[in-house]
Amino acid sequence: MRLSWRPLDRRKAPLGTIYGAVLGGCAALASMWIWMDLPRLACPLRRMVGVPCPTCGSTRLVEALLRGDLRAALASNPLVFTVLVGVGVWALGSTLTRVLGLPSPHIDWQGRDRLWVRAAMILVVLSGWAYVVVKP
């Protein structure tokens, strides 16, 4: 795996910026949902089978983030918290790259790099799920 920098291609959609806008829209909807005191969503997997899903705790996480309580947000579901922070950083970087016309980073995959990254991602998701299952 090798990181390289490519000149900005204005014909390509800035995916990070798009995901950031979607994330911001979801945050606005979530804050309105909480402000209107609408019922919280329950995990269908936990309701049917009794086992939490890998994203269980996300509602509490979003509520904690909207209150500004990062510690409670991280404790609710570290995996989802990390993904949200990662998407936020990606969105900010993508937007700044686009606005300032800077070169953008590109990963050149070599050999079995993709296989190792996929295996690592599966392990990360499984460990995040284990945390949700085991946590009190």
C-alpha positions in Angstrom: 0.0 0.0 0.0 1.4 3.4 -1.0 0.0 6.8 -0.4 0.4 9.3 -3.2 -1.0 12.8 -3.9 -2.9 13.5 -7.1 -3.9 16.9 -8.5 -7.5 17.9 -7.8 -9.9 16.6 -10.4 -13.0 18.8 -10.4 -14.9 16.4 -12.5 -15.1 13.8 -9.7 -17.7 14.2 -7.0 -16.1 15.1 -3.6 -17.5 12.0 -1.7 -16.1 13.1 1.6 -18.0 16.4 1.3 -21.2 14.6 0.3 -21.0 12.2 3.2 -20.3 15.1 5.5 -23.4 16.9 4.3 -25.5 13.7 4.8 -23.9 13.3 8.3 -24.8 17.0 9.1 -28.4 16.5 7.8 -28.7 13.4 10.0 -27.4 15.3 13.0 -30.0 18.0 12.4 -32.8 15.5 12.1 -31.6 13.7 15.2 -31.5 16.9 17.2 -35.0 17.8 16.1 -36.2 14.3 17.0 -34.8 14.6 20.5 -36.0 18.2 20.9 -39.5 17.1 19.9 -39.2 14.3 22.5 -40.3 11.6 20.0 -40.0 8.0 21.0 -36.5 6.5 20.7 -35.9 3.7 18.2 -35.4 0.2 19.6 -33.0 -2.3 18.2 -35.1 -4.9 16.2 -32.4 -7.6 16.5 -32.2 -7.2 20.3 -36.0 -7.2 20.5 -36.4 -10.4 18.4 -33.3 -12.4 19.4 -32.1 -10.8 22.6 -28.7 -10.0 21.2 -27.6 -6.4 20.5 -26.5 -5.5 17.0 -23.1 -4.0 16.3 -24.6 -0.5 16.2 -26.6 -0.8 19.5 -26.1 2.2 21.6 -26.1 4.6 18.6 -29.1 6.5 19.8 -27.5 7.1 23.2 -24.3 8.0 21.4 -26.0 10.6 19.2 -27.8 12.1 22.3 -24.5 12.3 24.1 -22.8 14.0 21.1 -25.6 16.5 20.9 -25.2 17.3 24.6 -21.4 17.6 24.0 -20.6 14.6 26.3 -17.8 12.9 24.3 -17.0 10.4 27.1 -20.6 9.1 27.2 -20.7 9.0 23.4 -17.6 6.9 23.2 -18.8 4.6 26.0 -22.1 4.0 24.2 -20.5 2.5 21.1 -16.8 3.0 20.4 -17.1 1.6 16.9 -19.8 3.9 15.7 -18.2 6.8 17.5 -14.9 6.2 15.7 -16.7 5.8 12.3 -18.5 9.1 12.9 -15.3 11.0 13.8 -13.6 9.4 10.8 -16.3 10.5 8.4 -16.3 14.0 10.0 -12.5 14.3 9.5 -12.8 12.9 5.9 -15.6 15.4 5.1 -13.6 18.3 6.5 -10.5 17.3 4.6 -12.4 16.7 1.4 -14.1 20.0 1.6 -10.8 21.9 2.3 -9.1 20.1 -0.5 -11.9 21.0 -2.9 -12.2 24.7 -1.8 -8.4 25.3 -1.7 -7.7 23.3 -4.8 -5.1 21.2 -3.1 -3.9 17.8 -4.3 -5.9 14.9 -2.8 -4.5 11.8 -1.2 -4.8 8.5 -3.1 -4.0 5.0 -1.9 -2.3 2.7 -4.4 -3.2 -0.9 -3.4 -0.5 -3.5 -4.0 -0.6 -7.3 -3.8 -2.8 -8.5 -1.0 -3.2 -5.2 0.8 -7.0 -5.0 0.2 -7.4 -8.5 1.6 -5.5 -7.5 4.8 -7.5 -4.3 5.2 -10.8 -6.2 4.8 -9.7 -8.8 7.3 -8.7 -6.0 9.7 -12.1 -4.3 9.2 -14.0 -7.5 9.9 -12.0 -7.9 13.2 -12.7 -4.3 14.1 -16.4 -4.7 13.6 -16.5 -8.0 15.5 -14.5 -6.5 18.4 -16.9 -3.5 18.4 -19.9 -5.9 18.5 -18.2 -7.9 21.3 -17.9 -4.7 23.3 -21.6 -4.0 22.9 -22.6 -7.5 23.9 -20.3 -7.7 27.0 -20.6 -4.1 28.3 -22.9 -3.7 31.3 
